[in-house]
């Protein structure tokens, strides 16, 4: 058997294509080396690339959420600044009454109260009563309330009595609401003598 293999080998080595055998062996070894490198080194590099891509996508999403949160915080700060302070509630009620007088509206008994909210340092303020006047005057009054500098919401408006031809006055029950923010807290600092000063 050994001699048969060696004779076959000798026969193939004498052929004209025998010089291609080393090149073929080299190509097979290069292919094997490429396969080993690809499955070990490049496979782990591809895995690392996917991990980095996933981490990059997560970081981009987190950055986008952070930017959205910062934008929302700035919007909230601007809206919060529009709400009057708690101490400004009485002047606000007086301002609504004065606006009614300017618009030729009768606002005989405007009651007001405050309600707690789940938002810390915020209180809901409610003004309610009846308004009587010509329809055009009432309409102008409502427009002036809604376009006021302070953020006022007309929560409820019910027609109580409509005027007749001889009496063109209309009467509405109105409920106006706003939110009041708490007083800004004073920052306390200690001086060199450890005395508290505001």
N, C-alpha and C positions, 0 to 999 in steps of 0.2 A: 504494500500500500504506500509505503514511504517512497519507494522508488517510482511508483506511478505518479505521485504528486510532484516529485522533483523533475520527472521527465516532462510533465505537462508544463511546469513552470519554465523549464528550459526552452520548451517549444514556443511559449508565448513571448519570452524575452528575445527570441530570434526574429520575431515578426517586425514588420516595418512600423507598426504603431507602438512598439515597446517603449520608445522614449516618452510617450504620453502618460505612462503609468505613474511616474513620480508627480507629474502635474495633477493627475486625477486624485492621487492620494493627498496631495497638498490641498486641493479644492475640498475634498471630503473633510479633512482636518479643520480647514478654515470654517466650513459650514457648521461643524460640531462646536468649534470655539464660539462662533457667533450665536448659536443656539443657547449655549451655556451662559454666555454674557447677557444675552437678551432675557432669559428666564430669571436670572439671579439679579444682576445689577440694574438692568433697565426695568425689570418688573417692579423692584422696590422703588426705583426712581419714579415710575408711573404712579405707584401707590402714594408716594409722598406728594407728587404733583396734585393728585386728586384731593388729598387731605388739605394741602395748602389752598387749593381752589375753594374747597368747602369753607375753610376758615376765612378766606377773603370775602366770600359771599356773605357769611355771617357778620363779618365786621362792617361790610357795606350796608347791610340791612340795619344793624345796630346804629350806625352813624346816621342813616336816614331817619330812623325812629328818634334819635337824639335831636336832630335838626327839627323834626316835626314837633317834638315836645318843647323845644326852645321857642319855636314860632307860636305854639299854643300858649306858652307861659307869657310871652310878650303880649299876645292878643288879650289874654285874661287880665294882665296888668293894666292895659289900656281901658278895658271895660270896667274893671274894678275902680279905676280912677274916676270914672264918670259917676259912680254911685255916691250920693251925698253921705256925709258923716252923720252919726247918730245925733250929734248936737244940732245938726242943720234940719232936723225933721220938723220942728215947730215953724221955723221960717219957711220951709217948703210948703207946709199946709197954708200958711198965711199967703204965700205967693200964688197958690191955686185960687184962693179966695179973691186976691187982687186981680188975677187974670179974669175971673168971672165978672168982676165989676167992670173991667175995661171992655169986655165983650158984651156988656149989657145983659148979663145972665144973673138970675136970682139963685143964690146958693144959700138957703136959709140956715141949714143945720148940717155942717160938715163934721162928721165924727171921724176920729182917727184912732188907730190902735197899732200896736206892733205885735208880730208873731215870731216865734223862734223858728230857725231854719236848721237843717242838718249841716250847713256850711259854717265852719268855725269863724267867729268874728264877723258874722253877717246877720242882719235882722230884716225881716220883711215888714214893711210899713204899708198900712192900708188906710186909705181915705175913702169915706163913702157918705153919700147923701143924695139929695134930689136937686136937680137943676131945672130951672124953668126959664123959658125965653122963646123968642122967635126962632123958627127952625134954622134960618141962616146964621143967627148969632150962636146957637148951640153948636152948629157945625163948625163955625170958626173957633169957638172955645175948645172943642175936641181936637181940632187940628193944631191949635197952639199948644195944647198939652202934649200931644204926641211928638211935636217937633221941638219941644223944650230942650234946653241944655242938659237938664237932669233927665235920667232915664226913667220915664214914667210909663206904666202899662195900664191901659184901660181894660180891666179884667171882665167887667160886666156893664152892660148898658141896656136897660129895659124901658120901653115906652110905658108910662103910667097913664098919661092923658094926652090926647091930641087935641089941638085947637079946632074950633069951628070957624065958620066964615066970620062971625062977629068977634070971636076970640081966637086970634091966630097963634096963641101961645101953646107950646108943647112942654110936657114935663117928663123927665127921665130920672130913673134911679141909676146912679153911677157908682162904680167901684173902681178906684184908681190904686195901683200898687207900685211900689218901688222897693229897692233893697238898700239898706243902710249899712255902711261899713263902720266898724268900731274905730275908736280913737286911735291914732298912731301911738305906739308905746314909746315912752321916753327911755333913752339909753342912759344907763347909769354907769359912771366911771369913778374910779378912785384916784384921788390926787395924792401928792406926796405925804400928806398928813393922815391918809386913810379915811378922809371924810367923804361921804357920798354927796355927789353933786349931780344935778340933772341938767 
